[in-house]
Amino acid sequence: LALRLHTMGARRLGPAPDLAGSLEPGAPADLAVLDRDPVDVDADELLRTEVLGTWIGGRRVWPEDAAEAA
């Protein structure tokens, strides 16, 4: 519940709440790909979670060697 409130709940407060939580053409896309599902792990394992990639505005920004030019 906390993860859902932090992600989708925060998006609903933004400028385009009708696109909140959707992954579709035209929707804002800030996301991170993790090496495990944070909902399905215990707290100790959660602390060992690694970020595999990060996208902002639909553009990959991390890791640096895979980042897309602005």
Secondary structure as GFF3:
##gff-version 3
##sequence-region A 1 70
A	DSSP	alpha_helix	2	4	.	.	.	ID=ss1
A	DSSP	pi_helix	5	9	.	.	.	ID=ss2
A	DSSP	alpha_helix	10	12	.	.	.	ID=ss3
A	DSSP	three_ten_helix	17	19	.	.	.	ID=ss4
A	DSSP	beta_strand	31	34	.	.	.	ID=ss5
A	DSSP	alpha_helix	43	46	.	.	.	ID=ss6
A	DSSP	beta_strand	51	56	.	.	.	ID=ss7
A	DSSP	beta_strand	59	62	.	.	.	ID=ss8
A	DSSP	three_ten_helix	64	66	.	.	.	ID=ss9
###
